[in-house]
Amino acid sequence: MTIKEVSEKYGISQDTLRYYERVNVIPKVTRTSGGIRDYQEEDLRWVELAVCMRNAGLPIESLIEYQRLFRAGDSTIPARLELLNEQIEETMDRLSYKISRYEEAVKTGKLVWTKEE
């Protein structure tokens, strides 16, 4: 697939795809003999994972670390699991806080943020 097709399929910009590759959120994408990105199934799996993780609220730095650990091999599986669990827990904490503020707003009629966002 071309970068345009991948961009449309996953609803992210071509610049974002290039950025993900440049900072190692996804591995280097397969290229044609002319140097054009030619996304293969393996490349698409990485893009899909990156999009999923970003949508779940994981920061770019965590995705870069995950990719670094993945490249280091199976001995890093426990570290990858720990990283994902920590990040998901942080995301859930942020969402729980926001939900609590909205629940309070339903009762009081006023939305107040008592912590920094």
TALIN-V103742 format. One line per field, one symbol per residue. ss: DSSP state (@ for helix, = for strand, . for the rest). phi: phi as a letter, one per 40 degrees, with the letter a starting at -180 (. if undefined). A space follows every 50 residues. Layout:
ss = ???
phi = ???
This chain:
ss = ..@@@@@@@@...@@@@@@@@@........=.....=...@@@@@@@@@@ @@@@@....@@@@@@@@@@@@@.@@@@@@@@@@@@@@@@@@@@@@@@@@@ @@@@@@@@.........
phi = .cccccdccbgbcccccccdcccgcbcdcdbcccgccbccdccccccccc cdccccgccddccccdcccdcchcccdcccccdccccccccccccccccc ccccccccgbcbbcbcc
